[in-house]
Amino acid sequence: MQKVGFVGLGIMGKPMASNLLKQGYEVYANDVSQEAVAKVVSMGARAASLAEMAKEVDVVITMLPAAQHVYSVLTGEAGVFENAHPGLVVVDMSSIGPVDAQEIAKMAAKYQVETLDAPVSGGEPGAIAGTLSIMVGGKEETLTKVRPVLESVGKDIVLVGDHGSGVTAKLTNQIIVNLNIAAMSEGLVLAAKAGIDIEKMYHAIRGGLAGSSVLDAKVPLILERNFKPGGTIKINMKDITNVMQTAHDLDVPLPLTSQLLEIFHSLVADGKLMADHGSVVQYYEKIANVIVKKKED
């Protein structure tokens, strides 16, 4: 497979498309933002309509905000499915729900198109470095076909199970990551209110059981008051909303996750929709009337 279509050139999609170009793939680019398309074209990609892409490429990757955007790209007269050649593989790397992933797979089969749901973890830094973890749902033979393509954007590529399994793994990932951020935020706010040096405390605890990738990724940014989005509140709130819907469908109570969703809604009401999910700390700061920051000299 040498020709790759890439739809969705945002925070994650743009560096992923760039890495595909660096690996020598011919990339066909599409996004609602012409500015985003132009940026990737300047790197060596080719701008293409969805119909043109579906006819020309070997694999189409979608990296989109939500399920409705995936459906809008794949369905309809101008969409990927209607214009696909038999054997086209669609890899949806968006974070959607398992019911949608399974429905998309059923729709694709009618057009002799193969699909994988393959959401990622690692955020913008992982997308830039090409080290994303990729959780895959679908057929093993389909993954075998596109594995070299996925290896251009990620390093840990695991087939979790059949269609819908990849996105279910991603929902689980989002529970763990975001609750980790919330727990970390509670601890940081307690320490800040107590008046201790947060930076020293961070170095004191990071080597023990409290240490985590989340701690190392977020504490330095929080201390610098840097909430530039790697993963926005908007995207993570959408994921946690999908988590709760899936949990309700399966009769699985998630008391901590449900409270986290309310925290996200509070942050949105406070104008932080597009802030990084590390800004969960700002919810706790506000109710405790304290700021987590470096100790002044």
N, C-alpha and C positions, 0 to 999 in steps of 0.2 A: 504494500500500500504506500503510494507516494503522494497522492493528492488528498489533502485534508481540508474539509470545510469547518470553519469555526464561527459559531453564532453566539454573540454576547462578549463584548470586548471591554468589560468594566475592570474593577479593581483586580479581580482574579483572572479574567479572560485574556486581557491584554498581555501580561507577562507569559501566560501559558502559550498563546499564539506565537509570541516572540521565541520561546524555547523550541517550538516546532520548526520555526524557520531556521534557527541555529543548527538544528539536526538535519537540515537539508530537505525538509518536506515542502512541497508546493502548497501554500496555504491560501484558501479562498475565504475572504473575511466578510462578515455581515453583522450589522448592529443598527439599532434605531438611531444612534448618534453617528452622523456622518463624520464628525470630528474624530471619534474613536476609530472609525474605519480608516480615515486618512492617516492617522498615526501608525496603524499597523501596516498600511500600504507603504508608508515611508520606510518601513523596516524590510520590505521585500514581498509582502503579501499582495494578493490580487482582490480587488473589490468584486463582489458577486451578489446577484439576487439569490433568493432561496431556491428558485426554480433552476437557475443555471448551476448552482452549487450541487443540487441533488442529481443532476444529469451528469456532472463531470467528475465528481470526487469519489474516492473509495470509502471514506468514512466522514460522517458529519458529527462534530462535537458541539453540544449545546451547553452553555454555562450562563443560565438565566436566573432572574430573581425568584420566580415562583411558578407553580404549575400552570397557571393560566397563560403565562408567556411561552412555556414549552408547547402547549397545545396550539397557540397561535402561530408558532413557527412550523410545526409539523403538519398541521391540518389545513384544509382549504385548497382551492384551486391553485393558489400561488405558493402553497406550502411544500415542504420537503417530500411528504409521502406521495402526493399526487404526481410529482415529477421525478420520482426516484427510479433508478434502474434496478432490476433484480440483483440481489446480493449486496446492495448498499447496507452499510452498518451505521446505525445512529447510536452514539454514546452520549447519554444525557448525564452531565456532571453537575446538574443543578441539585439543590436540596428540596425535594418534594416529598409527598407522602407515598407509602407503598401501594395504596389503591390506585393512585394515578400512574405509578410506574408500571403496574400490571396491566392497566387499561391501555397504555401507550404500546406495550408489547403486543397486545392482542390486535390493536389497530394496524401496527406495522406489518404483522404477518400477512394481512390481506393484500399487501403490496409487495410481498416477497422481500421485505426489509427486515434485517436482524437488529435487535436493540440490546443495549446494556444500560442499567441504571448504575452510575459510577460516581457518586458524590465524593468530595475530597475533604481532607482536614489538613491544616497547616497554615491557613490564612495567606495573606499577601506575601509574607517572607518566604513561605514554602513555594508559592506560585513563582516568585522571582527566581529562587534557587533551583527550581525543578525538582523539589524533594517532597512533594505532596504525598500524603497517604491516601490511597484510592480504595474505596470499599465497593466491590462490584457485585451486582445481581444480574443473573442471566445464564446463558449456556457457556460451558467451558470452551467449546469449539469456537464460539464467537469471540471470547476473550483472547484465545490463542491468535486469532487473525489480527487483532488490533493491539496486542500487548506491546510490540515495538513502538507504536504511536504513544501509548500511555506511558511507556518508560521514558519518553522525552519530557514529560511533565511531572512525573512522580517516581518514587523509589519503592514504596511498599504497596504492592498491588495484590489484593487478596480477593479471591472469589468467595463470597460469603454464602451464596446459595442461588436459588432461582430468582426470577424477576421480582423485584420488590425488596429483596434481602439487602441490597446495597444501601438503599435509602433508609431502611430500618436501622441498619448499623450506624448511619449518619445521625439519625435522630437520637440514638443512644449516646453517640459521641457528644452531641450538643447538650444533652442533659448533664453529662459529666463535666464538660468544659465550663459551661455557664454557671453551674452550681459551685464549681471550684472557684470561679471568679467571685461569686457572692460570698462564699465562706472566707476567702482571702480578704475581701473588702471589710467584712465584719471585724476580722482580726486587726487589720491595719487601722481602722477607725478607733478601736479600743486602745491600741498602742499610742495613736496620736493624741487621744484625749488624756492618756496617762502622762504624756509629755516626754516619752522616751525618743531616742534617735531611731527613726524608722529604717534608715539605711543600714545602720549597724545591726538592728534586729533582724532585718532581712538576711544579712550575711550569717547571722548566728543560727537561723533556723533552716536555711535552704539545703543544708547537707543532711537533715534528718527526715523523718517521715512526712513533715509538712512541706518538704521540697517537692516541686513539680515543674513541668514545662510551663504551666500557666503562671506560676509564681515568678519564674525567671523571665518570661516574656512581658508580663504586665507591671510588676513592681517598679522597674526602672522608668517606664513610661509614666506611671502615676506620679512618681516623685518629681518628674520633670513637668508634670501637668500637661502631658501630651496625650490628647484624646483623638488625634487624627485617625480616621477609621482604617483598620485592617479588616475587621469584621464589624459592620455597623449594628447598632441597636435594632434598626429596621429589619435587617436580614435575620438576626438571631431571634427576634421576637416572632418573626414568621415561622422559623424552625420550631420554636418552643410551642407555638400555637398548633403546628402540625403534630408535635409530640403529644399534646393534650388530647387532640382529636383522636389520634390513633390509640392512645391509652384508654379513652372512654369507649371506643369501639371494642376494645379487648377486655373491658372491665378490670383495668389495672389502675388502682389509686396511686397518684403521684403527688403527695401533699407538698413536698419541698418544691417540685417543679411548678406546681400551680401557684405557689407564692412568688416564685421567680418571675412568672408571667405578669403578675400584678406589679412587680418592681419595674419591669420593662415598660408597662403602660404608664407608670408614674413618671419615668424618665422621658417618655414621649410627650406627656403633658407638660413637662418642664422644658421642652424645646430641644431635646437631645436625640431626636430620631436618627440623625446621621452621624452621631458620635460613635466612637469605638465601644464595643461591649465592655471594655475595661472601665467605662464611665459608670458602671454599676456602683463603683465606690462613691460616686457623687450622690447617689440616693442615700447611702448611709451617712455621708458627711453632712448632708442637709438636716437629717433628723437628729444627728448628734451635735450639730453646730461646731464642727471641727474640720480642718483641712489636712489631708495627708500630703506632706511635702518634705523636702530635705530640710534638715536642721540648719538654721542660719548660723554662720560663723560669728 
